[in-house]
């Protein structure tokens, strides 16, 4: 490729650069994952928890108006509303929380953490999630930027012929952040505005524990990005973590998950959608893989200071 990005080898380990210091790691999806990793690293170096660091990374992307598939400036749905989804999970306790279909709340990943910590539930949706956010002190605000509105008007979906599904836009680039802290514990956050021009009320994989995200210190952490319907259908991130529990490396586990996505698509008689998985274990090993034509890039810390952008291997569908 023109930018000469390297591909991730199997079982690669990430070190802090000091043999005496506990290992830390941060990885995040897509090019804008660099924003997340850079925000997470200082907290990990300070000894803060994996979840604190992952949340700081995700929130930095939510705040960036140039990232049009997450948070402020996110991609609007079919009627022009920005509807956000997110979830969080910590590997030590398996505590988790999520929100879906939330409008007018920017920091939905932080809201998902409040669901985890301050309710007996795992998932709140729609107006109930927004009411909970207001009760928790989150400000109501518009999530539209002038640039995002102009893009929506330019690309807004036209009415589909009777009996045919609506046309969706091209955007679906979730940010998933996975971290390993100095205590050897894992954390993860997933946040998105979902598929461009989605139907109002549509929920993808990103707020669903086990689909868009799953984190367990006894096995590993995994997150997903891409077309959420296919990630849900294949059991997504939970499948990746269970592959690691069975002894596969993070790279092998991600590749196995993509083979599963491909196999499900073949069974359904459709072309595999653009889907990618990212994984991290308690040894600091990472893995990443995607379906063909996805061009999935992810950010990872190289040592204690620098951040590197890599391209995941693409796994082609093979009919049997």
Phi and psi restraints in degrees (value plus and minus 20) as a CYANA .aco file:
   2 UNK   PHI     -82.4   -42.4
   2 UNK   PSI     -53.8   -13.8
   3 UNK   PHI    -107.0   -67.0
   3 UNK   PSI     -18.0    22.0
   4 UNK   PHI      37.7    77.7
   4 UNK   PSI      15.8    55.8
   5 UNK   PHI     -92.4   -52.4
   5 UNK   PSI     125.9   165.9
   6 UNK   PHI    -111.4   -71.4
   6 UNK   PSI     133.7   173.7
   7 UNK   PHI    -111.8   -71.8
   7 UNK   PSI     130.4   170.4
   8 UNK   PHI     -98.0   -58.0
   8 UNK   PSI      99.8   139.8
   9 UNK   PHI     -95.4   -55.4
   9 UNK   PSI     139.8   179.8
  10 UNK   PHI     -87.1   -47.1
  10 UNK   PSI     119.1   159.1
  11 UNK   PHI      43.7    83.7
  11 UNK   PSI       7.2    47.2
  12 UNK   PHI     -87.7   -47.7
  12 UNK   PSI     120.6   160.6
  13 UNK   PHI    -130.4   -90.4
  13 UNK   PSI     126.8   166.8
  14 UNK   PHI    -130.5   -90.5
  14 UNK   PSI     106.5   146.5
  15 UNK   PHI    -135.0   -95.0
  15 UNK   PSI     134.8   174.8
  16 UNK   PHI     -98.3   -58.3
  16 UNK   PSI     -32.4     7.6
  17 UNK   PHI      76.2   116.2
  17 UNK   PSI     -19.8    20.2
  18 UNK   PHI    -153.1  -113.1
  18 UNK   PSI     102.2   142.2
  19 UNK   PHI     -85.6   -45.6
  19 UNK   PSI     -47.8    -7.8
  20 UNK   PHI    -104.2   -64.2
  20 UNK   PSI     -39.2     0.8
  21 UNK   PHI    -113.3   -73.3
  21 UNK   PSI     117.1   157.1
  22 UNK   PHI     -77.6   -37.6
  22 UNK   PSI     129.2   169.2
  23 UNK   PHI     -92.2   -52.2
  23 UNK   PSI     121.4   161.4
  24 UNK   PHI    -148.4  -108.4
  24 UNK   PSI     137.2   177.2
  25 UNK   PHI    -174.2  -134.2
  25 UNK   PSI     128.1   168.1
  26 UNK   PHI    -165.8  -125.8
  26 UNK   PSI     110.1   150.1
  27 UNK   PHI    -155.3  -115.3
  27 UNK   PSI     130.1   170.1
  28 UNK   PHI    -172.8  -132.8
  28 UNK   PSI     131.8   171.8
  29 UNK   PHI     -97.0   -57.0
  29 UNK   PSI     125.9   165.9
  30 UNK   PHI      48.8    88.8
  30 UNK   PSI     153.0   193.0
  31 UNK   PHI     -78.8   -38.8
  31 UNK   PSI     -61.1   -21.1
  32 UNK   PHI     -91.5   -51.5
  32 UNK   PSI     -24.2    15.8
  33 UNK   PHI     -81.9   -41.9
  33 UNK   PSI     -41.4    -1.4
  34 UNK   PHI     -79.8   -39.8
  34 UNK   PSI     -57.0   -17.0
  35 UNK   PHI     -80.6   -40.6
  35 UNK   PSI     -64.4   -24.4
  36 UNK   PHI     -86.7   -46.7
  36 UNK   PSI     -64.2   -24.2
  37 UNK   PHI     -85.8   -45.8
  37 UNK   PSI     -61.0   -21.0
  38 UNK   PHI     -84.7   -44.7
  38 UNK   PSI     -52.9   -12.9
  39 UNK   PHI     -96.7   -56.7
  39 UNK   PSI     -51.3   -11.3
  40 UNK   PHI     -98.2   -58.2
  40 UNK   PSI     -55.3   -15.3
  41 UNK   PHI     -78.6   -38.6
  41 UNK   PSI     -65.8   -25.8
  42 UNK   PHI     -78.8   -38.8
  42 UNK   PSI     -56.9   -16.9
  43 UNK   PHI     -88.0   -48.0
  43 UNK   PSI     -59.3   -19.3
  44 UNK   PHI     -85.0   -45.0
  44 UNK   PSI     -60.0   -20.0
  45 UNK   PHI     -84.7   -44.7
  45 UNK   PSI     -50.9   -10.9
  46 UNK   PHI     -99.0   -59.0
  46 UNK   PSI     -25.4    14.6
  47 UNK   PHI      71.1   111.1
  47 UNK   PSI      -8.9    31.1
  48 UNK   PHI     -94.2   -54.2
  48 UNK   PSI     145.4   185.4
  49 UNK   PHI     -90.0   -50.0
  49 UNK   PSI     137.8   177.8
  50 UNK   PHI     -78.7   -38.7
  50 UNK   PSI     -61.2   -21.2
  51 UNK   PHI     -88.4   -48.4
  51 UNK   PSI     -60.3   -20.3
  52 UNK   PHI     -77.3   -37.3
  52 UNK   PSI     -64.4   -24.4
  53 UNK   PHI     -88.3   -48.3
  53 UNK   PSI     -63.7   -23.7
  54 UNK   PHI     -83.4   -43.4
  54 UNK   PSI     -59.5   -19.5
  55 UNK   PHI     -86.6   -46.6
  55 UNK   PSI     -61.3   -21.3
  56 UNK   PHI     -80.8   -40.8
  56 UNK   PSI     -60.0   -20.0
  57 UNK   PHI     -85.0   -45.0
  57 UNK   PSI     -65.8   -25.8
  58 UNK   PHI     -83.9   -43.9
  58 UNK   PSI     -60.3   -20.3
  59 UNK   PHI     -87.4   -47.4
  59 UNK   PSI     -52.4   -12.4
  60 UNK   PHI     -82.3   -42.3
  60 UNK   PSI     -55.1   -15.1
  61 UNK   PHI     -95.8   -55.8
  61 UNK   PSI     -60.2   -20.2
  62 UNK   PHI     -76.5   -36.5
  62 UNK   PSI     -54.4   -14.4
  63 UNK   PHI    -100.2   -60.2
  63 UNK   PSI     -33.1     6.9
  64 UNK   PHI    -106.6   -66.6
  64 UNK   PSI      91.7   131.7
  65 UNK   PHI     -89.6   -49.6
  65 UNK   PSI     -34.5     5.5
  66 UNK   PHI    -100.3   -60.3
  66 UNK   PSI     -33.4     6.6
  67 UNK   PHI    -111.9   -71.9
  67 UNK   PSI      85.6   125.6
  68 UNK   PHI    -115.2   -75.2
  68 UNK   PSI       1.7    41.7
  69 UNK   PHI    -148.6  -108.6
  69 UNK   PSI      -8.7    31.3
  70 UNK   PHI    -166.6  -126.6
  70 UNK   PSI     115.0   155.0
  71 UNK   PHI      36.3    76.3
  71 UNK   PSI    -158.8  -118.8
  72 UNK   PHI     -82.3   -42.3
  72 UNK   PSI     106.1   146.1
  73 UNK   PHI      63.5   103.5
  73 UNK   PSI      -5.5    34.5
  74 UNK   PHI     -87.6   -47.6
  74 UNK   PSI     146.2   186.2
  75 UNK   PHI     -92.1   -52.1
  75 UNK   PSI     110.6   150.6
  76 UNK   PHI     -99.2   -59.2
  76 UNK   PSI     139.3   179.3
  77 UNK   PHI    -104.7   -64.7
  77 UNK   PSI    -186.6  -146.6
  78 UNK   PHI     -84.5   -44.5
  78 UNK   PSI     -44.4    -4.4
  79 UNK   PHI    -125.9   -85.9
  79 UNK   PSI      -8.9    31.1
  80 UNK   PHI      69.7   109.7
  80 UNK   PSI     -10.5    29.5
  81 UNK   PHI    -116.7   -76.7
  81 UNK   PSI     121.2   161.2
  82 UNK   PHI    -110.2   -70.2
  82 UNK   PSI      94.0   134.0
  83 UNK   PHI    -139.0   -99.0
  83 UNK   PSI     100.2   140.2
  84 UNK   PHI    -129.0   -89.0
  84 UNK   PSI     130.2   170.2
  85 UNK   PHI    -150.6  -110.6
  85 UNK   PSI     129.3   169.3
  86 UNK   PHI    -183.4  -143.4
  86 UNK   PSI     138.8   178.8
  87 UNK   PHI    -170.9  -130.9
  87 UNK   PSI     140.6   180.6
  88 UNK   PHI    -156.3  -116.3
  88 UNK   PSI     135.0   175.0
  89 UNK   PHI    -177.1  -137.1
  89 UNK   PSI     120.4   160.4
  90 UNK   PHI    -133.3   -93.3
  90 UNK   PSI     120.5   160.5
  91 UNK   PHI     -98.2   -58.2
  91 UNK   PSI     -43.1    -3.1
  92 UNK   PHI     -92.0   -52.0
  92 UNK   PSI     -64.0   -24.0
  93 UNK   PHI    -127.0   -87.0
  93 UNK   PSI     -33.6     6.4
  94 UNK   PHI      46.1    86.1
  94 UNK   PSI      -2.7    37.3
  95 UNK   PHI     -83.7   -43.7
  95 UNK   PSI     122.7   162.7
  96 UNK   PHI    -177.3  -137.3
  96 UNK   PSI     142.3   182.3
  97 UNK   PHI    -181.1  -141.1
  97 UNK   PSI     135.4   175.4
  98 UNK   PHI    -172.4  -132.4
  98 UNK   PSI     139.9   179.9
  99 UNK   PHI    -157.3  -117.3
  99 UNK   PSI     130.4   170.4
 100 UNK   PHI    -163.7  -123.7
 100 UNK   PSI     127.6   167.6
 101 UNK   PHI      42.6    82.6
 101 UNK   PSI      20.5    60.5
 102 UNK   PHI    -117.5   -77.5
 102 UNK   PSI     107.3   147.3
 103 UNK   PHI    -130.7   -90.7
 103 UNK   PSI     127.9   167.9
 104 UNK   PHI      49.5    89.5
 104 UNK   PSI      -3.4    36.6
 105 UNK   PHI    -144.0  -104.0
 105 UNK   PSI      99.4   139.4
 106 UNK   PHI     -95.7   -55.7
 106 UNK   PSI     -68.5   -28.5
 107 UNK   PHI    -114.6   -74.6
 107 UNK   PSI      51.0    91.0
 108 UNK   PHI     -93.1   -53.1
 108 UNK   PSI     -44.0    -4.0
 109 UNK   PHI     -86.1   -46.1
 109 UNK   PSI     -62.8   -22.8
 110 UNK   PHI     -84.4   -44.4
 110 UNK   PSI     -55.7   -15.7
 111 UNK   PHI     -84.6   -44.6
 111 UNK   PSI     -59.9   -19.9
 112 UNK   PHI     -80.4   -40.4
 112 UNK   PSI     -57.0   -17.0
 113 UNK   PHI     -86.9   -46.9
 113 UNK   PSI     -55.5   -15.5
 114 UNK   PHI     -84.8   -44.8
 114 UNK   PSI     -58.1   -18.1
 115 UNK   PHI     -78.6   -38.6
 115 UNK   PSI     -64.0   -24.0
 116 UNK   PHI     -82.6   -42.6
 116 UNK   PSI     -63.7   -23.7
 117 UNK   PHI    -111.5   -71.5
 117 UNK   PSI     -44.0    -4.0
 118 UNK   PHI    -143.8  -103.8
 118 UNK   PSI     -10.4    29.6
 119 UNK   PHI    -156.2  -116.2
 119 UNK   PSI     143.7   183.7
 120 UNK   PHI    -104.3   -64.3
 120 UNK   PSI     -12.7    27.3
 121 UNK   PHI    -124.8   -84.8
 121 UNK   PSI     151.1   191.1
 122 UNK   PHI    -128.1   -88.1
 122 UNK   PSI     -53.0   -13.0
 123 UNK   PHI    -158.8  -118.8
 123 UNK   PSI     107.7   147.7
 124 UNK   PHI    -138.3   -98.3
 124 UNK   PSI     125.6   165.6
 125 UNK   PHI    -151.9  -111.9
 125 UNK   PSI     138.0   178.0
 126 UNK   PHI      33.6    73.6
 126 UNK   PSI    -156.1  -116.1
 127 UNK   PHI     -84.0   -44.0
 127 UNK   PSI     -51.6   -11.6
 128 UNK   PHI     -83.7   -43.7
 128 UNK   PSI     -60.8   -20.8
 129 UNK   PHI     -86.4   -46.4
 129 UNK   PSI     -59.0   -19.0
 130 UNK   PHI     -88.2   -48.2
 130 UNK   PSI     -60.0   -20.0
 131 UNK   PHI     -81.8   -41.8
 131 UNK   PSI     -63.1   -23.1
 132 UNK   PHI     -81.0   -41.0
 132 UNK   PSI     -59.9   -19.9
 133 UNK   PHI     -80.9   -40.9
 133 UNK   PSI     -65.2   -25.2
 134 UNK   PHI     -83.0   -43.0
 134 UNK   PSI     -61.8   -21.8
 135 UNK   PHI     -81.7   -41.7
 135 UNK   PSI     -49.4    -9.4
 136 UNK   PHI    -109.4   -69.4
 136 UNK   PSI     -17.1    22.9
 137 UNK   PHI      71.7   111.7
 137 UNK   PSI     -10.2    29.8
 138 UNK   PHI     -95.1   -55.1
 138 UNK   PSI     113.6   153.6
 139 UNK   PHI     -95.7   -55.7
 139 UNK   PSI     125.4   165.4
 140 UNK   PHI    -103.6   -63.6
 140 UNK   PSI     114.1   154.1
 141 UNK   PHI    -175.6  -135.6
 141 UNK   PSI     136.6   176.6
 142 UNK   PHI     -92.3   -52.3
 142 UNK   PSI     121.8   161.8
 143 UNK   PHI    -122.4   -82.4
 143 UNK   PSI     -19.8    20.2
 144 UNK   PHI     -99.5   -59.5
 144 UNK   PSI     119.0   159.0
 145 UNK   PHI    -131.1   -91.1
 145 UNK   PSI     137.0   177.0
 146 UNK   PHI     -76.0   -36.0
 146 UNK   PSI     -58.2   -18.2
 147 UNK   PHI     -86.7   -46.7
 147 UNK   PSI     -61.9   -21.9
 148 UNK   PHI     -88.4   -48.4
 148 UNK   PSI     -58.1   -18.1
 149 UNK   PHI     -84.5   -44.5
 149 UNK   PSI     -64.1   -24.1
 150 UNK   PHI     -81.6   -41.6
 150 UNK   PSI     -60.1   -20.1
 151 UNK   PHI     -86.3   -46.3
 151 UNK   PSI     -60.4   -20.4
 152 UNK   PHI     -82.2   -42.2
 152 UNK   PSI     -64.1   -24.1
 153 UNK   PHI     -84.3   -44.3
 153 UNK   PSI     -53.6   -13.6
 154 UNK   PHI     -91.0   -51.0
 154 UNK   PSI     -58.1   -18.1
 155 UNK   PHI    -131.5   -91.5
 155 UNK   PSI     -13.1    26.9
 156 UNK   PHI     -76.0   -36.0
 156 UNK   PSI     124.6   164.6
 157 UNK   PHI     -89.9   -49.9
 157 UNK   PSI     122.3   162.3
 158 UNK   PHI    -111.0   -71.0
 158 UNK   PSI     136.2   176.2
 159 UNK   PHI     -79.4   -39.4
 159 UNK   PSI     112.2   152.2
 160 UNK   PHI     -99.5   -59.5
 160 UNK   PSI     129.9   169.9
 161 UNK   PHI     -80.0   -40.0
 161 UNK   PSI     132.4   172.4
 162 UNK   PHI     -73.9   -33.9
 162 UNK   PSI     113.9   153.9
 163 UNK   PHI      66.5   106.5
 163 UNK   PSI     -23.5    16.5
 164 UNK   PHI    -131.5   -91.5
 164 UNK   PSI     126.9   166.9
 165 UNK   PHI     -89.4   -49.4
 165 UNK   PSI     134.7   174.7
 166 UNK   PHI     -87.4   -47.4
 166 UNK   PSI     132.9   172.9
 167 UNK   PHI     -99.2   -59.2
 167 UNK   PSI     112.7   152.7
 168 UNK   PHI    -119.0   -79.0
 168 UNK   PSI     134.7   174.7
 169 UNK   PHI     -98.9   -58.9
 169 UNK   PSI     158.5   198.5
 170 UNK   PHI    -103.6   -63.6
 170 UNK   PSI     -34.4     5.6
 171 UNK   PHI    -105.5   -65.5
 171 UNK   PSI     115.4   155.4
 172 UNK   PHI    -183.2  -143.2
 172 UNK   PSI      16.4    56.4
 173 UNK   PHI    -112.6   -72.6
 173 UNK   PSI      61.0   101.0
 174 UNK   PHI     -80.2   -40.2
 174 UNK   PSI     129.1   169.1
 175 UNK   PHI    -123.6   -83.6
 175 UNK   PSI     102.0   142.0
 176 UNK   PHI    -136.2   -96.2
 176 UNK   PSI     111.4   151.4
 177 UNK   PHI    -140.9  -100.9
 177 UNK   PSI     105.8   145.8
 178 UNK   PHI    -139.2   -99.2
 178 UNK   PSI     116.2   156.2
 179 UNK   PHI    -157.1  -117.1
 179 UNK   PSI     134.3   174.3
 180 UNK   PHI    -147.6  -107.6
 180 UNK   PSI     104.3   144.3
 181 UNK   PHI    -118.1   -78.1
 181 UNK   PSI    -199.7  -159.7
 182 UNK   PHI     -86.6   -46.6
 182 UNK   PSI     -40.2    -0.2
 183 UNK   PHI    -107.3   -67.3
 183 UNK   PSI     -20.4    19.6
 184 UNK   PHI      61.4   101.4
 184 UNK   PSI       1.7    41.7
 185 UNK   PHI    -125.5   -85.5
 185 UNK   PSI     131.6   171.6
 186 UNK   PHI    -125.8   -85.8
 186 UNK   PSI     131.3   171.3
 187 UNK   PHI    -163.7  -123.7
 187 UNK   PSI     137.5   177.5
 188 UNK   PHI    -171.7  -131.7
 188 UNK   PSI     128.9   168.9
 189 UNK   PHI    -159.6  -119.6
 189 UNK   PSI     120.7   160.7
 190 UNK   PHI    -153.4  -113.4
 190 UNK   PSI     109.5   149.5
 191 UNK   PHI    -166.3  -126.3
 191 UNK   PSI     124.4   164.4
 192 UNK   PHI    -184.4  -144.4
 192 UNK   PSI     142.5   182.5
 193 UNK   PHI    -120.4   -80.4
 193 UNK   PSI     -18.9    21.1
 194 UNK   PHI      60.2   100.2
 194 UNK   PSI    -191.6  -151.6
 195 UNK   PHI     -81.7   -41.7
 195 UNK   PSI     116.8   156.8
 196 UNK   PHI     -81.3   -41.3
 196 UNK   PSI     116.7   156.7
 197 UNK   PHI      44.2    84.2
 197 UNK   PSI       3.5    43.5
 198 UNK   PHI     -81.7   -41.7
 198 UNK   PSI     138.3   178.3
 199 UNK   PHI     -86.7   -46.7
 199 UNK   PSI     122.7   162.7
 200 UNK   PHI     -75.6   -35.6
 200 UNK   PSI     112.3   152.3
 201 UNK   PHI      75.0   115.0
 201 UNK   PSI     -30.0    10.0
 202 UNK   PHI     -86.8   -46.8
 202 UNK   PSI     116.4   156.4
 203 UNK   PHI    -145.3  -105.3
 203 UNK   PSI     109.1   149.1
 204 UNK   PHI    -116.9   -76.9
 204 UNK   PSI    -172.8  -132.8
 205 UNK   PHI    -101.0   -61.0
 205 UNK   PSI     -42.9    -2.9
 206 UNK   PHI     -79.9   -39.9
 206 UNK   PSI     -55.8   -15.8
 207 UNK   PHI    -111.0   -71.0
 207 UNK   PSI     -17.3    22.7
 208 UNK   PHI    -119.8   -79.8
 208 UNK   PSI      96.0   136.0
 209 UNK   PHI     -84.5   -44.5
 209 UNK   PSI     108.6   148.6
 210 UNK   PHI      79.1   119.1
 210 UNK   PSI     -40.9    -0.9
 211 UNK   PHI    -123.0   -83.0
 211 UNK   PSI     -92.6   -52.6
 212 UNK   PHI     -97.6   -57.6
 212 UNK   PSI     -39.4     0.6
 213 UNK   PHI    -178.5  -138.5
 213 UNK   PSI     121.5   161.5
 214 UNK   PHI    -175.3  -135.3
 214 UNK   PSI     115.0   155.0
 215 UNK   PHI    -158.7  -118.7
 215 UNK   PSI     105.6   145.6
 216 UNK   PHI    -168.6  -128.6
 216 UNK   PSI      96.6   136.6
 217 UNK   PHI     -78.7   -38.7
 217 UNK   PSI     -43.4    -3.4
 218 UNK   PHI    -102.5   -62.5
 218 UNK   PSI     -24.6    15.4
 219 UNK   PHI    -159.3  -119.3
 219 UNK   PSI     -72.5   -32.5
 220 UNK   PHI     135.5   175.5
 220 UNK   PSI    -198.0  -158.0
 221 UNK   PHI    -143.8  -103.8
 221 UNK   PSI     125.3   165.3
 222 UNK   PHI    -166.9  -126.9
 222 UNK   PSI     128.0   168.0
 223 UNK   PHI    -160.9  -120.9
 223 UNK   PSI     143.4   183.4
 224 UNK   PHI    -150.8  -110.8
 224 UNK   PSI     142.1   182.1
 225 UNK   PHI    -173.0  -133.0
 225 UNK   PSI     134.4   174.4
 226 UNK   PHI     102.0   142.0
 226 UNK   PSI    -173.2  -133.2
 227 UNK   PHI     -96.0   -56.0
 227 UNK   PSI      89.2   129.2
 228 UNK   PHI     -82.2   -42.2
 228 UNK   PSI     -52.6   -12.6
 229 UNK   PHI     -78.5   -38.5
 229 UNK   PSI     -58.8   -18.8
 230 UNK   PHI     -95.1   -55.1
 230 UNK   PSI     -51.5   -11.5
 231 UNK   PHI     -88.8   -48.8
 231 UNK   PSI     -61.8   -21.8
 232 UNK   PHI     -82.5   -42.5
 232 UNK   PSI     -65.5   -25.5
 233 UNK   PHI     -82.1   -42.1
 233 UNK   PSI     -49.2    -9.2
 234 UNK   PHI    -119.1   -79.1
 234 UNK   PSI     -17.9    22.1
 235 UNK   PHI      56.5    96.5
 235 UNK   PSI     -14.1    25.9
 236 UNK   PHI       6.5    46.5
 236 UNK   PSI    -136.6   -96.6
 237 UNK   PHI     -86.1   -46.1
 237 UNK   PSI     -54.2   -14.2
 238 UNK   PHI     -81.5   -41.5
 238 UNK   PSI     -60.0   -20.0
 239 UNK   PHI     -80.7   -40.7
 239 UNK   PSI     -62.9   -22.9
 240 UNK   PHI     -80.8   -40.8
 240 UNK   PSI     -66.9   -26.9
 241 UNK   PHI     -83.8   -43.8
 241 UNK   PSI     -59.9   -19.9
 242 UNK   PHI     -88.5   -48.5
 242 UNK   PSI     -49.2    -9.2
 243 UNK   PHI     -85.6   -45.6
 243 UNK   PSI     -59.7   -19.7
 244 UNK   PHI     -87.4   -47.4
 244 UNK   PSI     -57.0   -17.0
 245 UNK   PHI     -82.1   -42.1
 245 UNK   PSI     -52.3   -12.3
 246 UNK   PHI    -100.2   -60.2
 246 UNK   PSI     -21.2    18.8
 247 UNK   PHI      91.3   131.3
 247 UNK   PSI     -21.9    18.1
 248 UNK   PHI     -98.9   -58.9
 248 UNK   PSI     130.5   170.5
 249 UNK   PHI     -90.9   -50.9
 249 UNK   PSI     142.7   182.7
 250 UNK   PHI     -75.4   -35.4
 250 UNK   PSI     -58.8   -18.8
 251 UNK   PHI     -85.7   -45.7
 251 UNK   PSI     -66.2   -26.2
 252 UNK   PHI     -82.2   -42.2
 252 UNK   PSI     -57.6   -17.6
 253 UNK   PHI     -85.9   -45.9
 253 UNK   PSI     -62.0   -22.0
 254 UNK   PHI     -85.1   -45.1
 254 UNK   PSI     -61.5   -21.5
 255 UNK   PHI     -85.1   -45.1
 255 UNK   PSI     -58.1   -18.1
 256 UNK   PHI     -82.8   -42.8
 256 UNK   PSI     -58.6   -18.6
 257 UNK   PHI     -86.3   -46.3
 257 UNK   PSI     -58.9   -18.9
 258 UNK   PHI     -87.8   -47.8
 258 UNK   PSI     -59.4   -19.4
 259 UNK   PHI     -77.9   -37.9
 259 UNK   PSI     -57.9   -17.9
 260 UNK   PHI     -86.5   -46.5
 260 UNK   PSI     -64.5   -24.5
 261 UNK   PHI     -79.3   -39.3
 261 UNK   PSI     -64.9   -24.9
 262 UNK   PHI     -81.7   -41.7
 262 UNK   PSI     -63.8   -23.8
 263 UNK   PHI     -84.2   -44.2
 263 UNK   PSI     -59.6   -19.6
 264 UNK   PHI     -84.7   -44.7
 264 UNK   PSI     -60.8   -20.8
 265 UNK   PHI     -82.4   -42.4
 265 UNK   PSI     -62.8   -22.8
 266 UNK   PHI     -82.6   -42.6
 266 UNK   PSI     -61.8   -21.8
 267 UNK   PHI     -80.7   -40.7
 267 UNK   PSI     -54.0   -14.0
 268 UNK   PHI    -106.6   -66.6
 268 UNK   PSI     -27.0    13.0
 269 UNK   PHI      54.4    94.4
 269 UNK   PSI       9.8    49.8
 270 UNK   PHI    -145.2  -105.2
 270 UNK   PSI     144.1   184.1
 271 UNK   PHI     -97.8   -57.8
 271 UNK   PSI     117.1   157.1
 272 UNK   PHI     -76.6   -36.6
 272 UNK   PSI     111.3   151.3
 273 UNK   PHI     -92.5   -52.5
 273 UNK   PSI     147.4   187.4
 274 UNK   PHI     -96.6   -56.6
 274 UNK   PSI      92.6   132.6
 275 UNK   PHI    -160.3  -120.3
 275 UNK   PSI     123.8   163.8
 276 UNK   PHI    -162.5  -122.5
 276 UNK   PSI     131.4   171.4
 277 UNK   PHI    -147.1  -107.1
 277 UNK   PSI     127.6   167.6
 278 UNK   PHI    -150.3  -110.3
 278 UNK   PSI     119.3   159.3
 279 UNK   PHI    -161.1  -121.1
 279 UNK   PSI     132.9   172.9
 280 UNK   PHI    -167.4  -127.4
 280 UNK   PSI     116.1   156.1
 281 UNK   PHI    -135.1   -95.1
 281 UNK   PSI     158.0   198.0
 282 UNK   PHI     -93.3   -53.3
 282 UNK   PSI     -28.7    11.3
 283 UNK   PHI    -108.2   -68.2
 283 UNK   PSI     -23.6    16.4
 284 UNK   PHI      66.7   106.7
 284 UNK   PSI     -12.7    27.3
 285 UNK   PHI     -98.5   -58.5
 285 UNK   PSI     125.8   165.8
 286 UNK   PHI    -142.5  -102.5
 286 UNK   PSI     142.7   182.7
 287 UNK   PHI    -170.5  -130.5
 287 UNK   PSI     133.8   173.8
 288 UNK   PHI    -178.1  -138.1
 288 UNK   PSI     122.7   162.7
 289 UNK   PHI    -179.5  -139.5
 289 UNK   PSI     138.9   178.9
 290 UNK   PHI    -171.0  -131.0
 290 UNK   PSI     146.7   186.7
 291 UNK   PHI     -94.9   -54.9
 291 UNK   PSI     148.9   188.9
 292 UNK   PHI     -85.9   -45.9
 292 UNK   PSI     130.9   170.9
 293 UNK   PHI      45.3    85.3
 293 UNK   PSI      -0.3    39.7
 294 UNK   PHI    -112.8   -72.8
 294 UNK   PSI     -52.4   -12.4
 295 UNK   PHI      31.0    71.0
 295 UNK   PSI      32.8    72.8
 296 UNK   PHI     -99.1   -59.1
 296 UNK   PSI     100.1   140.1
 297 UNK   PHI    -133.4   -93.4
 297 UNK   PSI     126.8   166.8
 298 UNK   PHI    -163.0  -123.0
 298 UNK   PSI     134.0   174.0
 299 UNK   PHI    -123.7   -83.7
 299 UNK   PSI     123.3   163.3
 300 UNK   PHI    -166.9  -126.9
 300 UNK   PSI     124.3   164.3
 301 UNK   PHI     -96.2   -56.2
 301 UNK   PSI     116.1   156.1
 302 UNK   PHI    -132.6   -92.6
 302 UNK   PSI      82.5   122.5
 303 UNK   PHI      58.1    98.1
 303 UNK   PSI    -182.9  -142.9
 304 UNK   PHI    -106.5   -66.5
 304 UNK   PSI     -34.3     5.7
 305 UNK   PHI    -139.2   -99.2
 305 UNK   PSI     -67.1   -27.1
 306 UNK   PHI    -108.8   -68.8
 306 UNK   PSI     139.3   179.3
 307 UNK   PHI    -142.9  -102.9
 307 UNK   PSI     115.9   155.9
 308 UNK   PHI    -142.7  -102.7
 308 UNK   PSI     122.8   162.8
 309 UNK   PHI    -125.1   -85.1
 309 UNK   PSI     109.3   149.3
 310 UNK   PHI    -147.4  -107.4
 310 UNK   PSI     143.4   183.4
 311 UNK   PHI    -135.0   -95.0
 311 UNK   PSI     110.4   150.4
 312 UNK   PHI    -101.5   -61.5
 312 UNK   PSI     130.1   170.1
 313 UNK   PHI     -87.9   -47.9
 313 UNK   PSI     122.9   162.9
 314 UNK   PHI    -115.5   -75.5
 314 UNK   PSI     116.0   156.0
 315 UNK   PHI    -129.8   -89.8
 315 UNK   PSI      96.4   136.4
 316 UNK   PHI     -99.4   -59.4
 316 UNK   PSI     127.9   167.9
 317 UNK   PHI     -93.7   -53.7
 317 UNK   PSI     115.9   155.9
 318 UNK   PHI    -145.3  -105.3
 318 UNK   PSI      82.9   122.9
 319 UNK   PHI     -80.2   -40.2
 319 UNK   PSI     124.0   164.0
